[in-house]
């Protein structure tokens, strides 16, 4: 009994102890699970999915590889928001740092009348002192150089040095500019003095750019003053619509005028020149109304010279239609504009036929005056004006006198000659009803300028026609030398150097690279010129072998130019062998001089000018005609 009283409490105590242990283990697992789940949720919320959680009792272990120290600290902090930070055991690793990415190097150069400011980040390899010294030379004595550059000790990226060198080389030509330089290229924004300067600078900047350099150019120039402010639009008998001249004061005005012209059949290639001097802000409104009137009449021309408008209908236009269209136009035009409209009379069928005066300007500068003039004084005046506009030695006059010509003939002849002087070559023709001018020019604004001149000289009712072609090779502002200048400059470039070949072969020697590079650079600028590449040898060896060797060497030079991207379609090669020595083949020095490559222009053979049917009739009439000297008759074309 006594044993039972002792056993029962002991058993109860044992059972209680077991229950306590079970309860403690359960509570521990509950705490561990709660800590693990809470910390994992906090890490997921912070988007730290690289971190893992393990628990051991009250201790919370953070394991995994953190991308950097900041991420590791963020994980510890996130865990500390769930459990006591003293319970957090950091067993995370830090990933090895990758190579540090170099910065983007760039320089912005600002230049104005006060000096130069340079801002940006450059690599340590860039010679900063030399760059600033060049800036000081460009800024001059009265200009200041503001140095706001930072330096980073990283290698210069590919393309950095050529881009910076290009910017420094051209900054002297950019007095008011912003030049942005990076390894990817150069961006230039600049203001020039005039449109001519803008075109010349644009050409120079593009020509100087090294191969592979990305170049972004934004060059602007003040708008020119256009006087008179001119617009001339016509639709011919076949329905062809075009501008002989077009001026506008704003881009919106230009777009509206061109849209109106295209709606009546003008080409998409038509353009308007922007400028100052417009007589009215409603210029485009007046121009659009006039263009619509010409379309409604079925053809004709309208010419604006400042606020004066001359409308000329086609012969045969219905009188009632003409009166209605002109009346509507007069009513609708803005107040400042004055309209004069003309409906030409149908010519008498018994009229003797067309009479004309022609002046021809050849590419070589020779001028020939032919056809009819009104009097001896008119002929002398035309001759004198031509000699003043062109060189006196190049003018040949063979015009006959016709006293039946109208009184307006002489002023039209003089106006035509003055217009012809604006071309590089061409012809002007004066007839009873119009002045026609055609030819080539190196001035992109020649058509507008000539149209303004003729509109001013011929008056409101003067009819004229212009067909002018702009050719870059004739544009002096682009710095393109003439073929003769190219020939002379090749000689200057070669100078004391020679284009050498390996002995006894047509393979260019390595020493010829520099001179070939210089010649190629010039020939790219010269463009499509007729050029003969001549090969010459000394007299040693058989004549046939020398001729073939000289031919092969000339061909090798042509091939080298092609490899340098020179356009050689108009070139030819010729081997002269030993037939054209320039020194004594009896000495070593003479033989050395005779072994050479020469560049010569291919000049056309002079041709005798053919007489027109009108000129043959004039000669038969024998009234005032004179024969041109034979030597001059080949220069008219």
Number of C-alpha atoms within 10 A of each C-alpha: 6 6 7 9 9 10 12 11 11 12 11 11 12 12 12 12 12 12 12 12 12 12 11 12 13 12 12 15 15 13 16 19 15 14 22 23 14 16 26 22 15 19 22 14 11 12 11 17 13 14 20 17 17 17 18 12 15 16 18 24 19 23 18 17 17 21 14 13 11 10 16 22 13 15 25 20 15 20 26 17 12 18 18 12 15 10 15 20 16 15 12 18 16 14 12 10 8 6 6 6 7 13 13 14 20 20 20 20 20 22 25 14 11 14 20 23 18 20 16 18 18 24 21 14 13 15 10 15 9 10 13 16 12 16 25 18 12 21 21 13 9 9 17 17 20 16 14 12 15 13 14 15 11 14 12 18 15 10 15 21 16 19 25 20 13 18 21 17 12 15 21 14 14 20 19 19 20 22 23 22 25 23 20 17 20 24 19 20 16 20 17 19 12 14 15 16 17 20 16 16 19 15 15 15 16 12 13 11 17 13 8 11 16 15 16 14 14 13 18 16 15 13 14 13 12 20 16 20 25 28 25 26 22 25 24 14 12 8 15 13 23 21 23 23 25 26 26 27 23 18 12 10 21 19 15 16 25 22 15 18 24 15 13 18 14 20 15 10 8 15 16 20 19 18 17 16 16 21 16 16 13 16 26 22 16 22 27 18 17 28 24 16 22 25 19 14 18 17 23 25 25 27 29 28 22 22 19 17 23 23 25 22 24 20 15 10 17 13 9 8 13 18 13 11 16 20 12 12 17 17 9 13 19 16 12 13 18 14 18 14 18 15 17 13 10 10 9 8 7 6 7 7 9 8 15 19 22 21 25 24 26 18 15 12 17 22 27 24 23 21 21 27 24 20 16 15 12 18 21 13 15 22 22 14 15 25 16 11 15 18 12 15 10 17 22 24 20 19 26 25 18 16 12 9 16 10 10 12 18 22 14 23 27 19 21 27 27 19 22 25 15 19 25 20 23 23 22 24 23 25 17 16 13 16 23 17 25 19 20 19 22 20 21 15 12 19 25 22 20 24 25 26 19 21 24 17 16 18 12 21 17 19 21 22 17 20 12 20 17 18 13 16 20 19 17 14 17 19 15 19 19 15 21 12 11 23 19 14 16 19 14 12 14 16 10 7 12 15 20 19 18 10 9 8 12 19 14 18 13 11 13 15 13 13 18 19 13 13 20 21 16 17 22 17 16 21 19 16 20 16 20 19 21 22 30 27 30 26 18 12 10 10 16 11 14 23 20 18 21 28 22 19 29 27 20 18 22 19 14 17 20 14 11 15 13 21 17 18 11 12 17 15 20 19 22 20 25 25 15 12 19 15 15 15 18 11 10 11 11 15 20 14 18 23 22 21 18 16 18 18 16 15 10 7 7 13 11 14 13 11 9 9 9 13 18 11 11 19 16 10 11 11 12 14 18 13 10 12 9 9 9 16 18 15 19 20 18
